[in-house]
Amino acid sequence: MPSTKMGGRPSLSIQVAETIRGQIEAGYYAPGDKLPTEPALIDKFGFSRTVVREAIAALRADGLVESRHGSGVFVIGPRQTDPGLRLFTSETNKISDIIEELELRIGIEVEAAALAAVRSSPAQEVEIQSQVDLFQSLVAQGKPTDEADFQFHMAIAAATNNGRFRAFLEHIGRRMIPRVKFRTVMGGVDPLPSRDEPILREHRDIAEAIMARDPDLAREAMRRHLVTGIKRYRSLTSWKPEKKEDEGG
């Protein structure tokens, strides 16, 4: 078990390691990619060289990265799981795969929202709302919302007070957010760059239904959110990336 500081707060090195681990699992760093240099990581996280080195050592111990003398630190890949459990983690260039994954999430998360409406504690409701507020702030700043999107759904799973919902989403990981996976296989291209505002409205509707302790309304809001996601990806079946002017054909 990772060491923690007083009060159960993870050490700084664990915080850094978990952030980088999440980025590897989300596909921001693919196997073979070089991590930023040590000075760059120090500047990014604002922690000491010792903290960064301890974080890299933890990732190396977990088999996620390797150090190459004179070259830097390179990603080996996320921890491998049983192929039968890799429902959402494998890369795909098929919109149909993403749609199928969203359909499966409907079967899980619609009921999770309803349970959260009935069982959530005040503290859990605060966490759900804080994720909505964070998403809104990131949208206003034009910053990526992938992590806030994932944490919003995790907060609802936790608010069911049934650990299996949270465990299911943790197993799936951040790649349950379709645009994370799709953008990775599209080489960084995001064909739906303007969806943050609609998603924010959908998240607000879900949160408000949970706060109102209305399980039927919560079910409907979550179902609408995920079904709308399916519609967004179905709209891409005829989408093609724009060609540069100097490209032939």
C-alpha positions in Angstrom: 0.0 0.0 0.0 1.4 3.4 -0.9 2.7 5.5 2.0 0.6 8.5 2.9 1.1 11.7 4.9 -0.9 12.4 8.1 -4.6 12.4 7.6 -4.5 9.8 4.9 -3.5 12.3 2.2 -1.3 10.7 -0.5 2.3 11.8 -0.6 3.4 14.2 -3.3 5.3 11.5 -5.2 2.2 9.3 -5.2 0.1 12.2 -6.5 2.5 12.7 -9.4 2.7 9.0 -10.1 -1.1 8.6 -10.1 -1.5 11.6 -12.5 1.0 10.2 -15.0 -0.4 6.7 -14.6 -3.9 8.1 -15.4 -2.5 9.8 -18.5 -0.8 6.5 -19.7 -4.1 4.6 -19.1 -6.1 7.3 -20.9 -3.8 7.0 -23.9 -2.2 10.4 -23.6 1.2 8.6 -23.6 1.3 5.5 -25.8 3.8 2.6 -25.5 7.1 3.8 -26.8 6.5 7.5 -26.0 9.1 9.4 -24.1 7.9 11.2 -20.9 8.7 14.8 -20.5 12.2 15.5 -19.1 12.8 15.7 -15.3 13.0 19.5 -15.4 9.8 19.7 -17.4 8.0 17.5 -14.9 9.3 19.6 -12.0 8.1 22.7 -13.7 4.7 21.1 -14.6 3.9 19.8 -11.1 5.8 22.4 -9.1 7.4 19.8 -6.8 11.0 19.0 -6.0 13.4 16.8 -8.1 13.2 14.2 -5.3 9.3 14.0 -5.6 9.5 13.6 -9.3 12.2 10.9 -9.1 10.2 9.0 -6.5 7.1 9.1 -8.8 9.0 7.8 -11.8 10.5 5.1 -9.6 7.0 4.0 -8.5 5.9 3.9 -12.2 9.0 1.9 -13.1 8.3 -0.6 -10.3 4.8 -1.1 -11.6 6.2 -1.9 -15.1 4.6 1.2 -16.7 7.8 2.9 -17.7 11.5 2.2 -18.2 14.6 4.4 -18.0 17.0 4.3 -20.9 20.5 5.5 -20.1 21.2 8.8 -21.8 17.8 8.9 -23.6 15.2 9.4 -20.9 12.1 7.6 -19.5 9.8 5.8 -21.9 6.3 4.3 -21.6 6.1 0.6 -21.7 2.3 0.6 -21.5 -0.6 0.2 -19.0 -0.7 -2.8 -16.9 -2.1 -5.7 -18.9 -5.4 -7.3 -17.9 -7.1 -10.5 -18.8 -8.2 -10.1 -22.5 -11.7 -11.2 -21.5 -11.9 -8.1 -19.2 -10.7 -5.6 -21.8 -14.2 -4.3 -22.6 -13.2 -0.6 -23.0 -9.4 -0.5 -22.8 -8.3 -1.7 -26.3 -7.9 0.9 -28.9 -10.4 1.1 -31.7 -11.0 3.0 -34.9 -14.6 1.8 -35.2 -17.4 4.1 -34.2 -19.5 1.1 -33.8 -17.3 -0.1 -31.0 -17.7 3.2 -29.1 -21.5 3.1 -29.6 -21.6 -0.5 -28.2 -19.6 0.6 -25.2 -22.0 3.5 -24.6 -25.0 1.1 -24.8 -23.3 -1.0 -22.2 -22.8 2.0 -20.0 -26.5 2.8 -20.2 -27.2 -0.5 -18.6 -25.0 0.3 -15.7 -25.0 4.1 -15.2 -28.7 4.8 -15.6 -29.4 2.7 -12.5 -26.3 4.1 -10.8 -27.8 7.6 -11.1 -31.1 6.4 -9.7 -29.4 4.8 -6.7 -27.3 7.9 -6.1 -30.5 9.9 -6.0 -31.8 7.7 -3.2 -28.6 6.9 -1.3 -26.2 9.8 -1.7 -24.8 11.5 1.4 -24.5 15.3 1.6 -20.7 14.9 1.2 -21.2 12.8 -2.0 -23.6 15.4 -3.4 -21.0 18.1 -2.8 -18.5 16.0 -4.7 -20.9 15.5 -7.6 -21.6 19.3 -7.8 -17.9 20.1 -7.5 -17.2 18.0 -10.6 -19.9 19.9 -12.5 -18.4 23.2 -11.3 -14.9 22.0 -12.3 -16.1 21.0 -15.8 -17.8 24.4 -16.2 -14.5 26.2 -15.2 -12.5 24.1 -17.6 -14.9 24.9 -20.4 -14.7 28.6 -19.7 -10.9 28.4 -19.8 -10.8 26.4 -22.9 -9.0 23.5 -21.2 -9.5 19.8 -21.6 -12.4 18.3 -19.8 -11.7 14.6 -20.2 -10.6 14.0 -16.6 -13.4 16.1 -15.1 -15.9 14.1 -17.2 -14.6 10.8 -15.9 -14.5 12.1 -12.3 -18.1 13.2 -12.6 -19.2 9.7 -13.5 -17.0 8.2 -10.7 -18.6 10.6 -8.2 -22.1 9.3 -9.1 -20.9 5.7 -8.9 -19.5 6.3 -5.4 -22.8 8.0 -4.4 -24.6 4.7 -5.0 -22.8 3.4 -1.9 -22.5 0.1 -3.7 -18.8 -0.4 -4.2 -19.3 -2.6 -7.3 -20.4 0.4 -9.4 -17.3 2.3 -8.6 -15.1 -0.8 -9.1 -16.7 -1.3 -12.5 -15.9 2.2 -13.6 -12.4 2.1 -12.1 -11.7 -1.1 -14.1 -12.8 0.6 -17.3 -10.7 3.6 -16.5 -10.6 7.0 -18.2 -10.9 5.5 -21.6 -14.6 5.0 -20.9 -14.8 8.6 -22.0 -15.3 8.0 -25.8 -13.4 11.0 -27.0 -10.3 9.9 -25.1 -10.1 6.7 -27.0 -11.3 8.1 -30.4 -8.9 11.0 -30.3 -6.0 8.7 -29.6 -6.6 6.5 -32.6 -7.4 9.6 -34.8 -3.9 10.9 -34.1 -5.1 13.8 -31.9 -7.9 14.9 -34.2 -11.2 15.6 -32.5 -14.1 15.8 -35.0 -16.5 16.9 -32.3 -14.6 19.8 -30.6 -17.7 21.8 -29.6 -19.5 19.3 -27.5 -18.4 20.6 -24.0 -21.3 23.0 -23.6 -24.0 20.4 -24.3 -22.2 17.8 -22.1 -22.0 20.4 -19.3 -25.8 21.0 -19.5 -26.4 17.2 -19.4 -24.2 16.9 -16.4 -26.1 19.7 -14.6 -29.4 17.9 -15.3 -28.1 14.7 -13.9 -26.7 16.4 -10.8 -29.9 18.4 -10.2 -32.0 15.2 -10.4 -29.8 13.5 -7.8 -29.9 16.5 -5.5 -33.7 16.5 -5.8 -33.6 12.8 -4.7 -35.7 11.9 -7.7 -34.5 8.5 -9.0 -36.8 8.4 -12.0 -35.6 11.9 -13.1 -32.0 10.8 -12.5 -32.5 7.7 -14.6 -33.9 9.8 -17.4 -31.2 12.4 -17.3 -28.4 9.9 -17.4 -30.1 7.9 -20.1 -30.5 11.1 -22.2 -26.8 12.0 -21.6 -25.5 8.6 -22.8 -28.1 8.2 -25.7 -27.1 11.7 -26.9 -23.5 10.5 -26.8 -24.5 7.7 -29.1 -26.2 10.1 -31.5 -23.0 12.2 -31.6 -20.9 9.3 -32.6 -23.4 8.0 -35.1 -23.2 11.5 -36.8 -19.5 10.7 -37.4 -20.2 7.8 -39.7 -20.0 10.2 -42.7 -17.3 12.4 -41.2 -13.9 12.6 -42.9 -10.9 14.7 -41.9 -10.3 17.7 -44.0 -7.4 17.3 -46.4 -4.6 19.8 -46.4 -4.2 22.0 -49.5 -1.0 20.4 -50.5 -2.4 16.8 -50.3 -3.3 15.2 -53.6 -6.3 13.1 -54.4 
